[in-house]
């Protein structure tokens, strides 16, 4: 095949090029390159297709005349593979091409299991997130605002969690009365310390429909973190391990572990590990998802949305699971609401039995 010498690269490659330019650009231009690099993942059309149609690249988010000229002068054949910091990130355009070839995959999706509202660091209320989910045909969503140990504004403590649960119940009643078929699940993104322990009273967590636990600290450690993950999975109060590796595009490559051991423990406990579909995260990434498949581990998908429009990020997670050939029966979001509730109940029941057994033997 002849290389397309004078055509722009794919959107993923453009993101890499822009990121490389950020490190070399003047302070004034760094922000422009950085914003465009992040936006490239959400361009709904490949830039090279616009060039082929002789359409301006300035119609793409955060591409002005200066960056348009830069992109048009990049030649793909001279590119190098991205470093681990920016490797295996899908673009929205690429993801939708993949999904268009497996039309039943998106149809199976019943809901989104990570999103944030004004109760923590989101920018919309619960009702707005639910309405956006209704527009997407979802059966359920989980509101997973941050717990009190994370140093952000408006994080949730036990008292606020109780208030939020009451609001969720009210929203569910209002939507039900209006004939809108969706259930908002009472949940939380529990902040886990490096020992795998949460920061909320267990009684408060048991009142929820679902608990997602995530690491938000000590994410630049270079030594093996397998024991940290095993401890987190054995935390009896969580059912889903959120954005496990902790990577962020062009900022942090994430933690290292014996992933086969980690995922096999998740499988043994029947817990799920998450594909966080936020474009900067895409965590778990494709290489780890292939290990997940081999281990038969459950997958949960969440957009980590902080605004209603960001629910569209779910395509990034769907495409990653599809590319890794994850079995549909291992994806939590493909469960009906009743199946989801039964799974959570079973995980909790087994965890409670193990605690009783340990207490008896000691």
C-alpha positions in Angstrom: 0.0 0.0 0.0 1.3 3.4 -0.9 1.6 5.8 2.1 -0.6 8.8 2.1 2.3 11.2 2.2 0.7 14.6 2.3 -2.5 13.7 4.1 -3.1 14.3 7.8 -2.6 11.3 10.2 -5.5 9.6 12.0 -7.1 11.5 14.9 -5.1 9.3 17.4 -1.9 10.2 15.7 -2.8 13.8 15.5 -3.3 13.7 19.3 0.2 12.3 19.7 1.7 14.9 17.4 0.0 17.7 19.2 1.2 16.3 22.6 4.7 16.2 21.3 4.5 19.8 20.1 3.2 20.8 23.6 6.6 19.9 25.1 8.4 22.0 22.5 6.1 25.0 22.1 6.3 28.4 23.7 4.3 28.9 26.9 1.7 30.9 24.9 1.1 28.0 22.5 1.2 25.1 25.0 -2.4 25.5 26.0 -3.6 25.5 22.4 -1.7 22.3 21.6 -2.8 20.6 24.8 -6.5 21.5 24.3 -6.4 20.3 20.7 -4.6 17.1 21.7 -7.4 16.2 24.1 -10.1 17.3 21.7 -8.8 15.1 19.0 -10.2 12.0 20.8 -13.7 13.4 20.5 -13.7 14.7 16.9 -16.6 12.8 15.3 -14.9 12.5 11.9 -11.3 11.7 10.9 -9.4 14.8 10.1 -7.9 13.1 7.0 -11.5 12.6 5.7 -12.1 16.3 5.9 -8.9 16.9 4.0 -9.9 14.4 1.3 -13.2 16.3 0.9 -11.3 19.6 0.9 -13.2 20.7 3.9 -11.5 23.0 6.5 -10.0 21.4 9.6 -11.1 24.5 11.6 -14.5 22.9 12.0 -12.9 20.6 14.5 -12.9 21.6 18.1 -9.9 23.7 19.1 -8.4 23.8 15.7 -7.8 27.3 14.4 -5.9 28.4 11.3 -2.5 28.0 12.9 -3.1 24.4 14.0 -4.8 23.6 10.7 -1.6 24.5 9.0 0.4 22.4 11.3 -1.7 19.3 10.8 -1.7 19.6 7.1 2.1 19.5 7.1 2.5 16.4 9.2 3.2 13.3 7.3 2.1 10.0 8.8 4.9 7.8 7.6 7.4 9.7 9.7 5.6 9.1 12.9 6.9 6.9 15.8 4.7 4.8 18.1 3.5 6.8 21.1 5.2 6.3 24.5 3.3 4.3 27.2 2.1 7.6 28.6 -0.1 8.0 25.5 -0.5 4.5 24.1 -3.7 2.6 23.4 -6.1 5.5 23.6 -9.1 5.2 21.2 -10.7 8.1 19.5 -14.5 8.6 19.3 -14.4 8.4 15.5 -12.4 5.2 15.6 -14.7 3.7 18.2 -17.8 4.4 16.2 -16.4 2.8 13.2 -15.7 -0.4 15.3 -19.2 -0.3 16.7 -20.8 0.2 13.3 -19.5 -3.3 12.4 -21.1 -4.9 15.5 -24.5 -3.2 15.7 -25.9 -5.5 18.3 -23.2 -4.5 20.8 -24.6 -1.0 21.5 -28.1 -2.4 21.7 -27.1 -4.6 24.6 -26.2 -1.6 26.7 -28.6 -1.1 29.6 -26.9 1.7 31.5 -23.9 3.8 32.7 -22.3 2.9 36.0 -20.2 6.0 36.8 -21.1 9.7 36.7 -21.0 12.8 38.9 -23.4 15.5 39.7 -23.4 18.8 41.6 -23.3 16.8 44.8 -19.5 16.6 44.2 -17.6 17.9 41.2 -20.2 17.5 38.4 -21.9 20.4 36.7 -25.5 19.1 36.5 -28.1 17.8 39.0 -29.4 14.2 39.3 -32.5 14.9 37.2 -30.5 16.3 34.3 -28.3 13.2 34.2 -31.3 11.0 34.3 -33.0 12.8 31.5 -29.9 12.5 29.4 -29.8 8.8 30.1 -33.5 8.5 29.1 -32.7 10.1 25.8 -30.1 7.3 25.3 -32.7 4.6 26.1 -31.0 3.4 29.3 -32.7 1.3 31.9 -30.5 2.5 34.8 -27.7 4.8 35.8 -25.5 5.0 38.9 -24.8 8.3 40.5 -21.3 7.9 41.9 -20.3 11.2 43.5 -17.0 11.3 45.3 -16.8 10.3 49.0 -15.5 12.5 51.7 -11.8 11.5 51.7 -11.1 13.1 48.3 -9.9 16.7 48.5 -12.4 18.2 46.1 -15.2 20.7 46.7 -18.6 19.3 47.8 -17.4 15.8 48.4 -20.0 13.6 50.1 -20.0 12.5 53.7 -22.5 10.2 55.4 -25.0 13.0 56.1 -24.9 14.3 52.6 -25.1 10.7 51.2 -28.4 10.2 53.1 -29.7 13.5 51.7 -28.6 12.6 48.2 -30.3 9.2 48.5 -33.5 10.9 49.4 -33.2 13.1 46.3 -32.6 10.1 44.1 -35.7 8.4 45.5 -37.7 11.5 44.7 -36.4 11.7 41.2 -37.2 8.0 40.6 -40.8 8.6 41.8 -41.2 11.7 39.6 -39.8 9.9 36.5 -41.9 6.9 37.2 -45.1 9.0 37.6 -44.2 10.6 34.2 -44.0 7.2 32.6 -40.2 7.4 32.1 -38.7 4.0 32.4 -35.4 4.5 34.1 -34.0 3.8 37.6 -31.4 6.0 39.2 -29.2 3.9 41.4 -27.9 5.1 44.8 -24.2 4.7 44.6 -20.8 6.4 45.4 -17.2 6.5 44.2 -15.6 5.4 47.4 -12.1 6.8 47.8 -9.7 4.0 48.6 -6.4 4.6 50.4 -3.3 2.6 49.3 -4.2 -0.1 51.7 -7.5 -0.6 49.9 -9.6 0.8 52.8 -12.5 3.2 52.2 -13.4 6.4 53.9 -17.1 6.0 54.7 -19.1 4.2 57.4 -19.9 0.7 56.3 -23.5 1.1 57.3 -23.9 4.0 54.9 -22.4 2.0 52.1 -24.7 -1.0 52.8 -27.7 1.3 52.2 -26.6 1.9 48.6 -27.6 0.0 45.5 -24.0 -0.3 44.3 -20.5 0.8 45.4 -17.6 1.7 43.2 -14.2 2.0 44.8 -11.2 3.9 43.3 -7.7 4.9 44.1 -7.0 8.7 43.9 -3.7 8.9 45.7 -0.1 7.6 45.4 -0.7 6.9 41.7 2.9 7.6 40.5 4.6 4.7 42.4 6.9 2.7 40.3 7.1 -0.5 42.3 4.7 -3.4 42.0 1.3 -2.6 43.5 -0.3 -6.1 43.3 -1.0 -6.3 47.0 -2.7 -2.9 46.9 -5.1 -4.1 44.3 -5.8 -7.4 46.1 -6.6 -5.5 49.3 -9.0 -3.2 47.4 -10.8 -6.1 45.8 -11.1 -7.8 49.2 -12.7 -4.7 50.6 -16.1 -6.1 51.4 -18.0 -2.9 50.7 -17.2 -2.5 47.0 -18.5 -4.4 43.9 -16.6 -2.5 41.2 -13.0 -1.4 41.1 -13.0 2.0 39.3 -10.4 3.2 36.7 -7.9 0.5 38.1 -4.6 1.6 36.6 -5.1 5.3 37.3 -3.7 6.5 34.0 -4.3 9.9 32.5 -3.4 10.8 28.9 -0.1 12.8 28.6 0.1 13.1 32.4 0.4 9.8 34.2 1.0 6.3 32.9 -0.6 4.6 35.9 0.4 1.9 38.4 2.1 -1.5 37.8 0.9 -4.8 39.1 0.8 -8.5 38.3 -2.5 -8.0 36.5 -3.2 -11.7 35.9 -3.2 -12.2 39.7 -5.3 -9.1 40.2 -8.0 -10.1 37.7 -8.1 -13.7 38.8 -8.8 -12.5 42.3 -11.6 -10.2 41.0 -13.0 -13.3 39.2 -12.8 -15.4 42.4 -14.8 -12.7 44.3 -17.1 -12.1 41.3 -16.4 -8.4 41.4 -16.0 -6.2 38.4 -13.2 -4.0 37.1 -14.1 -0.9 35.2 -13.5 0.6 31.8 -13.6 4.3 32.6 -14.6 5.8 29.3 -13.6 9.4 30.1 -11.3 10.2 27.1 -8.3 11.1 29.2 -8.5 7.9 31.2 -9.8 4.9 29.0 -8.8 2.7 31.9 -8.7 -0.3 31.6 -6.8 -0.1 28.4 -6.8 -2.7 25.6 -3.7 -4.6 26.7 -5.2 -5.1 30.2 -8.6 -5.9 28.9 -7.1 -8.9 27.0 -5.9 -10.2 30.3 -9.3 -9.6 31.8 -10.8 -11.7 29.0 -8.4 -14.5 29.7 -9.2 -14.4 33.4 -13.0 -14.3 32.8 -13.4 -11.2 35.0 -16.5 -9.1 34.9 -16.3 -5.7 33.3 -18.2 -2.5 34.3 -18.4 0.5 32.1 -18.8 4.1 33.2 -18.4 7.4 31.4 -17.2 9.2 34.5 -19.4 12.0 33.1 -19.5 15.3 34.8 -22.1 16.8 32.5 -25.0 15.2 30.6 -23.4 15.5 27.1 -20.5 13.4 28.3 -22.7 10.3 28.4 -21.6 9.9 24.8 -18.2 8.8 26.0 -19.6 5.3 26.6 -18.7 4.5 23.0 -15.0 4.5 24.0 -15.6 1.8 26.5 -17.9 -0.3 24.3 -15.3 -0.2 21.5 -12.5 -1.2 23.8 -14.5 -4.2 25.2 -15.4 -5.2 21.7 -11.7 -4.9 20.5 -10.6 -7.1 23.4 -13.3 -9.6 22.6 -14.8 -9.5 26.1 -17.7 -11.9 26.3 -21.1 -10.1 26.5 -22.1 -12.2 29.5 -19.2 -10.7 31.5 -20.3 -7.1 31.0 -22.3 -5.8 34.0 -23.9 -3.0 31.9 -25.5 -5.6 29.7 -27.5 -7.0 32.7 -31.1 -6.0 33.2 -31.8 -4.0 36.3 -33.0 -7.1 38.2 -29.9 -9.1 37.1 -27.7 -6.2 38.3 -29.4 -6.1 41.7 -29.1 -9.9 42.1 -25.4 -9.8 41.3 -24.8 -7.0 43.8 -26.8 -9.0 46.5 -24.8 -12.1 45.8 -21.4 -10.4 46.0 -22.5 -8.8 49.3 -23.9 -12.1 50.6 -20.7 -14.0 49.9 -18.6 -11.2 51.4 -20.7 -11.3 54.6 -20.4 -15.1 54.8 -16.6 -14.8 54.6 -16.5 -12.3 57.3 -18.6 -14.5 59.6 -16.4 -17.5 58.8 -13.2 -15.5 59.7 -14.8 -14.2 62.9 -15.8 -17.8 63.9 -12.3 -19.3 63.2 -10.6 -16.5 65.2 
